[in-house]
Amino acid sequence: MFLRRLEIIRNEEADPSRYPFSIPAVRSLDALTFRTNVTFFAGENGSGKSTLLEAVAYQCGFNTAGGGRNNTYEADASHSALGDALRLSWLPKITNGFFLRAETFHQFATHLETMPESLRYYGGRSLHKQSHGEAFLSLFANRFGGKALYLLDEPEAALSPARQLALLRIIKDREGDAQFLIATHSPILLGYPGAQILDFDAQPVREIAYEDTLHYIVTRRFLENRQAVLRELFEED
């Protein structure tokens, strides 16, 4: 591991009544310690997991719209108020890495079109000339390598279940040299063996077992008793 711990420094600018410090998970968070090379941020929409991941990217010097330290382009989410309040503890500190932000991936792919010489690091083929899922996997398979920190915000957004399994294989192949922080809703990705899972629906954020995550519980219940779940869901008052 490289990134060992993060802390939120509370000062007059970290106003708990203002976003993003008003998010319950952020408001109650002082520090997180990472104990494995693969850590998942799990929680409902709006729980703060993507916000914290973006703040880590900001502190690492990665483009918060997606990319690494050398990817400079104009896009939304270019500044992180939480990032300014974050302190990262490294052992050792590294500067190599990448921030995948699923919602702005199209803008990142467009940015690469302006630097065709960079495409060799992404499989040698325009990401725009592949399906969304193919482009994601091409990035994962070709860009990820060496000693680096990889921050993935909902990578399952463009991946079928089979390709989520392919991503798990890529992570396994890179885990010896790299560290991954991944915000996800996917019960497939959360099942990665030995991963640390942090529950952002709890205050304060705490570690949780895979089988206790809401994503696993809801998915298992649906798959094991689909008809009963649908009857309950569609039942009229």
C-alpha positions as CSV (number, residue, x, y, z in Angstrom):
1,M,0.0,0.0,0.0
2,F,1.0,3.6,-0.5
3,L,-1.9,5.7,0.8
4,R,-2.2,4.7,4.4
5,R,-4.6,7.2,5.9
6,L,-6.6,10.3,5.3
7,E,-7.8,13.0,7.7
8,I,-10.2,15.9,7.4
9,I,-8.8,19.1,8.9
10,R,-11.5,21.0,10.5
11,N,-11.2,24.8,10.3
12,E,-13.5,27.8,9.7
13,E,-13.9,26.9,6.0
14,A,-15.1,23.4,6.8
15,D,-18.6,24.6,7.7
16,P,-20.7,21.6,8.7
17,S,-23.8,23.4,7.5
18,R,-22.5,23.7,4.0
19,Y,-22.0,21.2,1.2
20,P,-20.0,19.0,1.1
21,F,-19.2,19.1,4.8
22,S,-23.0,18.8,5.5
23,I,-23.1,15.3,4.1
24,P,-23.6,13.0,7.1
25,A,-20.7,10.7,6.3
26,V,-18.3,13.7,5.8
27,R,-19.7,15.6,8.8
28,S,-19.0,12.6,11.1
29,L,-15.7,11.7,9.6
30,D,-12.3,12.5,11.2
31,A,-10.0,9.9,9.6
32,L,-9.9,6.7,7.6
33,T,-7.1,4.1,7.6
34,F,-6.6,1.9,4.6
35,R,-5.4,-1.6,5.5
36,T,-5.5,-3.4,2.1
37,N,-4.5,-2.7,-1.5
38,V,-8.1,-2.8,-2.6
39,T,-10.7,-0.6,-0.7
40,F,-14.3,-0.1,-1.6
41,F,-16.5,2.8,-0.7
42,A,-20.0,1.5,-0.5
43,G,-23.3,3.4,0.2
44,E,-26.4,4.8,-1.3
45,N,-26.5,7.6,-3.8
46,G,-25.6,10.9,-2.1
47,S,-23.8,9.1,0.8
48,G,-20.6,11.0,0.1
49,K,-18.4,8.2,-1.3
50,S,-17.8,9.8,-4.7
51,T,-17.3,13.2,-3.0
52,L,-14.5,11.8,-0.8
53,L,-12.9,9.9,-3.7
54,E,-12.8,13.1,-5.7
55,A,-11.2,14.9,-2.8
56,V,-8.5,12.3,-2.7
57,A,-8.0,12.8,-6.4
58,Y,-7.7,16.5,-5.9
59,Q,-5.0,16.0,-3.2
60,C,-3.1,13.6,-5.4
61,G,-3.0,16.3,-8.2
62,F,-5.2,14.2,-10.6
63,N,-7.7,16.0,-12.8
64,T,-10.9,15.8,-10.8
65,A,-12.9,15.4,-14.0
66,G,-10.9,12.2,-14.7
67,G,-7.3,11.4,-15.6
68,G,-3.9,11.6,-14.1
69,R,-1.5,14.4,-13.1
70,N,-0.7,15.2,-16.8
71,N,-4.3,15.3,-18.1
72,T,-5.2,19.0,-18.2
73,Y,-8.5,20.0,-19.8
74,E,-11.6,22.0,-19.0
75,A,-14.5,20.1,-17.6
76,D,-17.0,20.2,-14.7
77,A,-15.8,19.3,-11.2
78,S,-12.5,21.0,-11.5
79,H,-12.2,22.0,-7.8
80,S,-12.9,20.1,-4.6
81,A,-13.8,22.1,-1.4
82,L,-13.3,18.9,0.5
83,G,-10.0,18.3,-1.1
84,D,-8.6,21.5,0.4
85,A,-9.5,20.1,3.9
86,L,-8.0,16.7,3.3
87,R,-4.6,15.5,4.6
88,L,-3.1,12.3,3.1
89,S,-0.5,10.1,4.8
90,W,1.7,8.0,2.5
91,L,4.3,5.3,3.0
92,P,5.9,5.8,0.5
93,K,4.4,8.7,-1.3
94,I,3.8,8.2,-5.0
95,T,2.7,10.5,-7.8
96,N,1.6,8.0,-10.4
97,G,-2.0,7.1,-10.8
98,F,-5.4,7.8,-12.4
99,F,-8.9,9.0,-11.4
100,L,-11.7,7.4,-13.4
101,R,-14.9,9.4,-13.1
102,A,-17.6,7.5,-15.0
103,E,-19.9,10.5,-15.5
104,T,-17.2,12.6,-17.3
105,F,-15.4,9.8,-19.1
106,H,-16.7,11.0,-22.5
107,Q,-14.9,14.4,-21.9
108,F,-11.7,12.5,-20.9
109,A,-11.9,10.4,-24.1
110,T,-12.3,13.7,-26.1
111,H,-9.3,15.1,-24.4
112,L,-7.2,12.2,-25.5
113,E,-8.3,12.9,-29.1
114,T,-6.2,16.1,-28.9
115,M,-3.1,14.0,-28.1
116,P,-3.1,11.1,-30.5
117,E,0.4,10.1,-29.3
118,S,-1.1,9.2,-26.0
119,L,-3.4,6.6,-27.4
120,R,-0.7,4.0,-27.2
121,Y,-1.2,4.1,-23.4
122,Y,-4.8,3.2,-23.8
123,G,-4.6,0.3,-26.3
124,G,-3.7,2.3,-29.4
125,R,-7.3,2.9,-30.5
126,S,-9.6,5.9,-30.0
127,L,-11.8,5.4,-27.0
128,H,-14.6,7.1,-28.9
129,K,-14.5,4.3,-31.6
130,Q,-15.3,1.6,-29.0
131,S,-18.4,1.0,-27.0
132,H,-18.6,2.5,-23.6
133,G,-17.8,-0.8,-21.9
134,E,-15.0,-1.6,-24.3
135,A,-13.4,1.8,-23.8
136,F,-13.5,1.3,-20.0
137,L,-11.9,-2.1,-20.2
138,S,-9.3,-0.8,-22.7
139,L,-8.3,1.9,-20.2
140,F,-8.2,-0.6,-17.3
141,A,-6.1,-3.2,-19.2
142,N,-3.7,-0.8,-20.8
143,R,-3.4,2.3,-18.6
144,F,-3.1,0.5,-15.3
145,G,0.3,-0.8,-14.3
146,G,3.3,-0.2,-12.1
147,K,3.4,1.4,-8.7
148,A,0.4,3.7,-8.7
149,L,-2.8,4.7,-6.9
150,Y,-6.0,4.1,-9.0
151,L,-9.2,5.9,-7.9
152,L,-12.3,4.5,-9.6
153,D,-15.7,6.2,-9.3
154,E,-18.5,3.7,-10.2
155,P,-16.5,1.8,-12.8
156,E,-19.4,-0.6,-13.2
157,A,-21.5,2.2,-14.9
158,A,-20.5,1.0,-18.4
159,L,-19.7,-2.7,-17.7
160,S,-21.9,-5.7,-18.0
161,P,-21.7,-8.3,-15.3
162,A,-19.3,-10.4,-17.3
163,R,-17.0,-7.3,-17.9
164,Q,-17.2,-6.5,-14.2
165,L,-15.7,-9.9,-13.6
166,A,-13.0,-9.0,-16.2
167,L,-12.3,-5.9,-14.2
168,L,-11.8,-8.0,-11.1
169,R,-9.2,-10.1,-13.0
170,I,-7.4,-6.9,-14.1
171,I,-7.3,-5.6,-10.5
172,K,-6.0,-9.0,-9.3
173,D,-3.2,-8.8,-11.9
174,R,-2.2,-5.3,-10.8
175,E,-2.8,-5.5,-7.1
176,G,0.8,-6.5,-6.2
177,D,2.2,-3.1,-7.3
178,A,-0.9,-0.9,-7.2
179,Q,-3.5,0.4,-4.7
180,F,-7.2,0.8,-5.6
181,L,-9.9,3.0,-4.0
182,I,-13.2,2.2,-5.7
183,A,-16.6,3.8,-5.1
184,T,-19.2,1.3,-6.3
185,H,-22.8,0.0,-6.1
186,S,-21.8,-3.4,-7.7
187,P,-22.2,-6.5,-5.5
188,I,-19.9,-8.2,-8.0
189,L,-17.0,-5.8,-7.5
190,L,-17.6,-5.7,-3.8
191,G,-17.0,-9.4,-3.7
192,Y,-13.3,-9.0,-4.5
193,P,-11.5,-11.4,-2.1
194,G,-9.8,-9.7,0.9
195,A,-11.0,-6.2,0.1
196,Q,-11.7,-3.6,2.7
197,I,-15.2,-2.3,2.4
198,L,-16.2,1.0,4.0
199,D,-19.9,1.7,4.6
200,F,-20.8,5.3,3.9
201,D,-24.4,4.8,5.0
202,A,-23.0,4.5,8.6
203,Q,-22.0,7.5,10.7
204,P,-19.2,7.5,11.3
205,V,-18.0,5.6,8.2
206,R,-17.1,2.1,9.3
207,E,-15.7,-1.1,7.9
208,I,-18.4,-3.7,7.0
209,A,-18.4,-7.3,5.9
210,Y,-19.4,-8.1,2.3
211,E,-22.5,-10.1,3.3
212,D,-23.7,-7.2,5.5
213,T,-23.7,-4.6,2.7
214,L,-27.1,-3.4,1.5
215,H,-26.0,-4.1,-2.1
216,Y,-25.4,-7.8,-1.4
217,I,-28.5,-8.2,0.8
218,V,-30.9,-6.6,-1.8
219,T,-29.3,-8.4,-4.8
220,R,-29.4,-11.8,-3.0
221,R,-33.0,-11.4,-1.9
222,F,-34.0,-10.4,-5.5
223,L,-32.2,-13.3,-7.1
224,E,-33.4,-15.9,-4.6
225,N,-37.1,-14.8,-4.5
226,R,-37.7,-12.5,-7.5
227,Q,-41.4,-13.1,-7.7
228,A,-42.0,-12.3,-4.0
229,V,-39.9,-9.1,-4.2
230,L,-41.7,-7.9,-7.3
231,R,-45.1,-8.6,-5.8
232,E,-44.2,-6.6,-2.7
233,L,-42.8,-3.8,-4.9
234,F,-45.8,-3.6,-7.2
235,E,-48.5,-4.2,-4.6
236,E,-51.0,-1.5,-4.6
237,D,-51.9,0.3,-1.3
